[in-house]
Amino acid sequence: MGDGPASRPLSLGDERTEALDHGVALLRDAWRSFDDARPHQPPVSLETLGLLESALPEAGIGVRAALDAAERVLDESLAQTRPRFFGYIGSSGLESAVLADALAMSHDVNLAAESAAALLVEQQTLGWVGRLIGYPAGSGMVTSGGMLSNLTALMAARTRAFPDSRRTGLGAVRAAVYASAEAHSSVERAVEVLGLGRDSLRAVPIDARRRMDPAALAAALSADRAAGVIPLAVVATAGTTLTGAVDPVGAIAEVVEGSGAWLHVDGAYGVPAACTEVAGHLFAGLDRADSVSVDAHKWLFVPKACGILLVRDPASLRAAFRHDASYMVEEEGYAYPVDSTMEYSRPFRALKLWTALRAHGAQAFRDAITVTIELACELAQAVRDRPGLELLVDEPELSTVPFRRLPARGDVDEHNLRLARAMQEDGRVFVTSAVVDGHACLRPCIVNFRTTRADVLSLVDLADELGSRLDS
C-alpha cells in the first residue's frame, strides 16, 4: 500500500481545518446557550428518532454532517451544565476544562503506563487539591468518580488489615465497614464488590442534624469486637447526597483512633466546601483521615469524569494493587501508575482540573462555591416565605435544599411525586424527587457556577405554579 489517502482511510486530510472550525462554532454556540436558562427542555424530535433507527452506515457522511447530528442529540439530552438543572449533583462543564479535556483526548495519553510529564501533572494536581481542602495527602489517584474512589480506598483498607487477603481472600474472617445510615449507595456497592457482603456494612444511626452519631459508632465498634468481628473501615460522609449533611469527622476520628480501622471520608459532593470561610468549619478533623475522595466533576465544576482520591500513605495503594507483569517490567526504580489503581486504561483526567486551577486560580473556585452555598440559603428562605411550601431541613449545611409542597387536598407524598414529574415534563427547570424521613419531596442541589438568584427563585415559583395546577 502506498502513501496516498487510501493508506489512511480515517484521516481527515483536507477536511481537517473545516471540521475543526465547524466543531469550534458548535462549541461556541453551546456555551452561549448555557449563559441563560432556556424556556423549556425540547423533546426528542422525530428527526432524531429516525436517525437513531438507522442502520450501520457503510459509507460516511463527512465530519461536518456527523457533528451536526451529534449536536442535535446533545441539544435534546438533559444537560447538567444548564443553570436551572437542580437534579442529582451534576457537573458544570467549565469551559477552560472542556478545552483541556479535548487536548487530553487528542493526545490520548495513558496514565496507567509510563507517561512522562502527564504523571507529574497528575501528582501536582493531587497535591493542589489536598492543599485546597486542607488534607495532607501523601499521594493519591485520579479516578472515574466517587464509586471507584471509594472502592479503591476500601481495597487499601482491606489490604492493610489483612495483607494476605489478595492471595487467600478473607475466608472465615469476619470484618465490618461502618457508614452513616444516609451514606451514598456506592459504599454498599464497594463492600459487595470486595466480597465482604452487604451484611458486613453497618448503618450507623444519625443525629438531629442527619450526621453520623459518634457515640453510636463507638457502640457498634465495641459490639462487633466483642462478637469477634474485626472493624475494617469507617466511612464518614462529607456531604450526603440526600440533604448535604457533613458527618463530624473530628469526633469520628477520635472514636476510630486505636481501633485499627481505616478512616475514609467520602467527600465526593461536599469536600470542596472545606476551602470556603462559610462552610470550612464543618470539615474539622479532615486531616486525620487515612483517605479522602472528592469528585472534581461535581463542586469543582470540571466536566466528567474527574474523581480524586487522596491518601495519607502512598504505599497503601501500591500494596493493594501492585502486580508483576512480564510486559511491564519495572527497572531503574520506575513504578508504573497501574500498580496503584484498578484501571489499566486510564485517561489523562487530571489535565482538565490542572488547567482550570491554573487558568482561574484557587480563589475563584472558593468564591464560586461560596456563591452556590449562599444561593442555597436564599432558596431555603424563599421556601419558608412561600405559603404552602415546607422546608425539610432546619438550614442547609451545604447546597442541597429538600422541600415539599402541601397540597390543598389529598396525599402529600403522592402530590410531591406528581409535582416532581410535572416539573420535569414542563422543562423550564429540572429537579428530582427524594424521600426524607418518609416524606416525598423535591431535592434541588446547587453546584453550577452559572446558576443565579433568578434561577433559584424560578424553582420556587414553578413548584407553586404547577402544584396549584395539580390541586385544581
C-alpha positions in Angstrom: 0.0 0.0 0.0 1.3 3.4 -0.9 1.4 6.7 0.9 -1.8 8.2 -0.6 -5.1 8.9 1.1 -6.2 5.3 0.6 -3.5 4.2 3.1 -5.1 6.3 5.8 -8.8 5.8 5.4 -9.8 7.5 8.7 -7.6 10.6 8.3 -9.5 13.9 7.8 -6.9 15.1 5.4 -8.0 18.3 3.6 -11.3 18.2 5.6 -9.5 18.8 8.9 -9.5 22.6 9.0 -13.1 22.8 8.0 -14.1 20.1 10.5 -12.2 21.9 13.3 -13.7 25.3 12.5 -17.2 23.8 12.4 -16.7 21.9 15.7 -15.5 25.1 17.4 -18.5 27.0 16.1 -20.8 24.4 17.6 -19.0 24.6 20.9 -19.2 28.4 20.9 -23.0 28.2 20.3 -23.4 25.6 23.0 -21.5 27.7 25.6 -23.6 30.8 24.7 -26.8 28.8 25.2 -25.7 27.9 28.8 -25.4 31.5 29.9 -29.1 31.9 30.3 -31.9 29.5 31.1 -33.8 28.0 28.2 -37.6 28.3 28.1 -38.1 24.6 28.1 -36.3 21.2 27.5 -37.1 20.2 23.9 -38.4 16.7 23.5 -36.6 14.1 21.4 -37.6 15.0 17.8 -38.9 12.7 15.2 -35.8 13.6 13.1 -33.6 12.3 15.9 -35.7 9.2 16.5 -35.4 8.4 12.8 -31.6 9.0 13.0 -31.4 6.6 15.9 -33.2 3.9 14.0 -30.9 4.0 11.0 -28.7 1.0 10.1 -24.9 0.8 10.4 -23.6 3.3 7.8 -21.3 1.6 5.2 -20.3 5.0 3.7 -19.6 8.1 5.8 -21.5 11.4 5.5 -18.5 13.6 6.5 -17.4 15.1 9.8 -19.5 18.3 9.4 -22.8 16.4 9.0 -21.9 13.9 11.7 -21.1 16.7 14.1 -24.4 18.4 13.3 -26.2 15.2 14.2 -24.2 14.9 17.4 -25.2 18.5 18.4 -28.8 17.7 17.7 -28.7 14.7 20.0 -27.0 16.8 22.8 -29.5 19.6 22.5 -32.3 17.1 23.0 -30.5 15.5 26.0 -30.6 16.6 29.6 -27.5 18.8 30.1 -26.3 19.3 33.7 -24.4 22.3 32.5 -27.5 24.4 32.3 -28.2 26.9 35.1 -31.6 25.5 36.1 -30.5 21.9 36.3 -31.1 21.2 40.0 -31.3 17.4 39.8 -28.8 14.9 41.3 -25.4 16.5 41.9 -24.2 17.4 38.5 -21.3 18.8 36.5 -21.0 22.4 35.2 -18.8 21.8 32.1 -16.3 24.5 33.0 -15.2 25.9 29.6 -11.4 26.1 30.4 -11.6 22.4 31.5 -13.5 21.4 28.4 -10.8 22.7 26.2 -8.1 21.0 28.2 -10.1 17.7 28.1 -10.3 18.0 24.3 -6.5 18.3 24.2 -6.0 15.4 26.5 -8.3 13.2 24.4 -6.5 14.2 21.3 -3.1 13.2 22.7 -4.7 10.1 24.3 -2.1 9.6 27.0 -2.5 6.5 29.1 -1.9 7.3 32.8 -1.6 3.6 33.7 1.7 3.2 32.0 4.8 5.4 31.7 3.6 8.9 30.6 6.4 11.3 31.4 5.1 14.9 32.1 1.5 13.8 32.3 2.1 11.8 35.5 3.9 14.8 37.1 0.9 16.9 36.3 -1.5 14.4 38.0 0.7 14.3 41.1 0.8 18.1 41.2 -3.0 18.3 40.8 -3.5 15.9 43.7 -1.2 18.0 45.9 -3.1 21.2 44.9 -6.5 19.6 45.8 -5.1 18.4 49.1 -3.9 22.0 49.9 -7.2 23.5 48.7 -9.3 21.3 51.1 -6.8 21.1 54.0 -5.8 17.5 53.7 -2.1 16.4 54.0 -2.1 13.9 51.1 0.9 11.8 50.6 -0.3 10.7 47.2 -3.5 9.5 45.5 -5.1 8.8 42.2 -7.4 10.4 39.7 -10.3 8.1 39.1 -13.6 8.0 37.1 -15.6 9.1 40.1 -16.8 8.5 43.7 -17.7 4.9 43.2 -14.2 3.9 42.1 -12.5 6.2 44.6 -14.5 4.6 47.5 -13.8 1.1 46.2 -10.1 1.9 45.9 -9.9 3.3 49.4 -11.6 0.2 50.9 -9.3 -2.1 48.9 -6.4 -0.3 50.5 -8.1 -0.7 53.9 -8.7 -4.4 53.4 -5.1 -5.0 52.3 -3.7 -3.1 55.3 -5.8 -5.0 57.8 -5.3 -8.4 56.0 -2.1 -8.3 54.0 -2.6 -11.9 52.6 -6.2 -11.2 51.6 -5.3 -10.5 47.9 -4.0 -14.1 47.7 -6.2 -16.0 50.1 -9.3 -13.9 50.4 -10.8 -13.4 53.8 -12.1 -16.9 54.2 -13.7 -17.3 57.6 -12.6 -13.9 58.8 -15.4 -11.6 59.8 -14.9 -7.9 59.1 -17.2 -4.9 59.1 -17.4 -1.5 57.4 -19.2 1.4 59.2 -21.0 4.3 57.5 -23.8 6.7 58.1 -27.3 5.5 57.6 -27.5 8.1 54.8 -24.2 7.3 53.2 -24.1 7.0 49.4 -25.0 3.7 47.9 -21.6 3.4 46.3 -20.2 2.5 49.8 -22.6 -0.5 49.9 -21.6 -1.4 46.3 -17.9 -1.2 47.2 -18.5 -3.6 50.1 -20.3 -6.0 47.8 -17.6 -5.9 45.1 -14.9 -6.5 47.7 -16.6 -9.8 48.6 -17.4 -8.7 52.1 -21.1 -9.0 51.6 -23.6 -6.2 52.3 -24.4 -7.7 55.7 -20.9 -6.6 56.8 -21.9 -2.9 56.3 -23.1 -1.3 59.5 -25.6 1.6 59.0 -24.7 3.9 61.9 -27.6 6.0 63.2 -27.6 9.7 62.6 -28.2 12.7 64.9 -30.7 15.5 64.7 -28.5 17.2 62.0 -28.5 14.0 60.0 -24.8 13.3 60.7 -23.3 10.0 61.8 -23.6 9.8 65.6 -20.1 9.1 67.0 -21.5 7.5 70.2 -23.5 5.1 68.1 -20.3 4.4 66.1 -18.4 3.6 69.2 -21.1 1.3 70.4 -21.2 -0.5 67.0 -17.4 -1.0 67.0 -17.5 -2.3 70.6 -20.3 -4.7 69.9 -18.5 -6.1 66.8 -15.2 -6.6 68.6 -17.0 -8.4 71.4 -18.6 -10.7 68.8 -15.2 -11.4 67.1 -15.9 -9.1 64.1 -12.9 -7.0 63.0 -13.6 -3.3 62.2 -12.1 -2.9 58.8 -13.0 0.7 57.8 -15.2 3.6 58.8 -16.6 5.8 56.0 -17.5 9.3 57.1 -19.7 11.3 54.6 -18.7 14.9 54.0 -21.9 16.0 52.3 -24.7 13.4 52.0 -26.5 13.2 48.7 -29.9 13.4 50.4 -29.5 16.5 52.5 -25.9 17.7 52.3 -25.2 16.7 55.9 -21.5 16.6 56.9 -20.5 13.9 59.4 -18.4 15.2 62.3 -15.1 13.9 61.0 -13.0 15.0 64.0 -15.3 13.3 66.6 -15.4 10.2 64.4 -11.6 10.2 64.2 -11.4 10.2 68.0 -13.6 7.1 68.0 -11.7 5.3 65.3 -8.2 6.1 66.7 -6.7 3.0 68.2 -9.3 0.6 66.7 -7.2 -0.4 63.7 -9.9 0.6 61.3 -9.2 2.7 58.2 -10.9 6.1 58.2 -12.1 7.1 54.8 -14.0 10.4 54.1 -16.4 10.2 51.2 -16.4 13.8 50.2 -17.4 13.2 46.5 -20.0 16.0 46.8 -19.2 18.2 49.8 -15.5 18.3 50.5 -14.7 21.2 48.1 -16.7 23.4 50.5 -13.9 22.8 53.0 -12.0 25.6 51.2 -14.6 28.3 52.0 -14.9 30.5 55.0 -18.6 30.0 55.2 -18.5 26.2 55.5 -14.9 25.3 56.2 -15.6 24.7 59.9 -17.9 21.7 59.1 -14.9 19.7 58.0 -12.7 20.0 61.1 -10.7 16.8 61.5 -10.5 16.0 57.8 -6.7 16.0 58.1 -6.9 12.9 60.4 -8.4 10.6 57.7 -6.5 7.8 56.0 -8.1 8.8 52.7 -10.5 11.3 51.2 -12.4 11.3 48.0 -13.8 14.2 46.1 -15.4 14.4 42.6 -14.0 17.4 40.8 -16.8 17.0 38.3 -19.3 18.0 40.9 -18.4 21.0 43.0 -15.1 21.9 41.4 -17.1 22.4 38.2 -15.0 20.5 35.6 -16.7 18.0 33.2 -16.9 14.3 33.9 -15.0 12.2 34.7 -12.6 13.5 37.3 -12.7 11.8 40.7 -9.9 12.5 43.2 -8.7 10.0 45.8 -6.2 11.3 48.3 -4.3 9.0 50.7 -2.1 9.7 53.6 0.3 6.8 52.9 1.3 6.3 49.2 2.5 2.8 50.0 -1.1 1.8 50.9 -2.3 1.9 47.2 0.7 0.1 45.9 0.3 -2.7 48.5 -3.3 -3.0 47.4 -2.8 -3.2 43.6 0.8 -4.0 42.5 1.2 -6.9 40.2 4.4 -8.3 38.5 3.7 -8.5 34.8 6.3 -9.6 32.1 5.0 -6.9 29.7 5.6 -4.1 32.2 9.0 -4.7 33.7 10.0 -2.2 36.4 13.6 -1.1 36.2 15.7 1.7 37.4 13.3 2.5 40.2 10.3 3.4 37.9 6.9 2.5 39.4 4.1 2.2 36.9 0.9 4.1 38.0 -1.2 1.0 37.2 0.3 -0.5 40.4 -1.7 2.0 42.5 -5.0 1.8 40.7 -7.6 -0.6 39.4 -7.5 0.8 35.8 -5.3 -0.5 33.1 -6.5 2.1 30.6 -6.6 5.4 32.4 -7.2 8.7 30.5 -5.4 11.9 31.5 -8.3 13.2 33.6 -6.2 15.4 35.8 -5.4 17.8 32.9 -8.8 19.5 32.9 -8.6 20.3 36.6 -4.9 21.3 36.5 -5.7 23.7 33.6 -8.7 25.1 35.3 -6.8 25.8 38.5 -4.1 27.5 36.6 -6.5 29.5 34.4 -8.7 30.8 37.2 -6.8 30.4 40.5 -7.9 28.8 43.7 -9.7 31.9 45.0 -12.1 31.9 42.0 -13.1 28.4 43.0 -13.6 29.4 46.6 -15.8 32.3 45.5 -17.9 30.2 43.1 -18.5 27.5 45.8 -19.4 30.2 48.3 -22.0 31.7 45.9 -23.7 28.4 45.5 -23.9 27.9 49.3 -25.4 31.4 49.6 -27.9 30.6 46.8 -29.0 27.5 48.8 -29.6 29.7 51.8 -31.7 32.1 49.6 -33.7 29.1 48.3 -34.3 27.9 51.8 -35.6 31.3 52.8 -37.8 31.6 49.7 -39.4 28.3 50.6 -40.0 29.5 54.2 -41.6 32.7 52.9 -43.9 30.9 50.4 -47.2 29.7 51.9 -47.8 26.0 51.2 -44.1 25.1 50.9 -42.3 23.3 53.7 -38.5 23.0 54.2 -37.4 19.6 55.3 -34.1 20.7 56.9 -33.7 23.4 59.5 -31.0 25.1 57.4 -29.0 23.7 54.5 -25.4 22.8 55.6 -24.1 22.9 52.0 -26.1 23.4 48.8 -28.9 20.8 49.0 -32.3 22.1 49.9 -35.0 19.4 50.2 -38.6 20.8 50.4 -42.1 19.8 49.7 -45.4 21.4 48.7 -48.5 20.9 50.9 -51.5 20.4 48.6 -54.9 21.7 49.2 -56.2 18.2 49.4 -55.1 14.6 49.0 -52.0 12.7 49.9 -48.9 14.9 50.4 -46.4 12.3 49.3 -48.3 11.4 46.1 -48.7 15.1 45.3 -44.9 15.8 45.6 -44.0 12.8 43.4 -46.5 14.0 40.8 -45.1 17.5 41.2 -41.5 16.4 40.5 -42.7 14.6 37.4 -44.7 17.6 36.2 -41.7 19.9 36.6 -39.6 17.6 34.6 -42.2 17.4 31.9 -42.6 21.2 31.9 -38.9 21.6 31.2 -38.3 25.1 32.5 -36.2 23.6 35.4 -35.1 20.1 36.2 -35.4 18.8 39.7 -35.7 15.3 41.1 -37.7 13.8 44.0 -36.4 12.2 47.1 -37.7 10.8 50.4 -36.6 12.4 53.7 -37.8 10.8 56.9 -40.5 9.0 54.9 -41.7 12.3 53.3 -41.6 12.6 49.5 -40.2 15.9 48.4 -38.3 17.9 45.8 -34.5 17.7 46.3 -32.7 20.6 44.4 -28.9 20.8 44.7 -27.0 23.8 43.5 -23.4 23.1 42.2 -23.4 25.1 39.0 -21.3 28.2 38.7 -23.8 29.5 36.2 -26.8 29.4 38.5 -28.1 32.8 39.7 -30.6 34.1 42.2 -33.2 34.4 39.5 -32.8 30.7 38.6 -33.2 29.7 42.2 -36.4 31.8 42.7 -37.8 30.4 39.4 -37.7 26.9 41.0 -39.9 28.1 43.9 -42.3 29.9 41.5 -42.6 26.9 39.3 -43.2 24.5 42.2 -46.1 26.8 43.3 -47.5 27.2 39.8 -47.5 23.6 38.8 -48.5 22.5 42.3 -51.6 24.8 42.1 -52.4 23.3 38.7 -52.3 19.8 40.2 -54.6 20.9 43.0 -57.2 22.1 40.5 
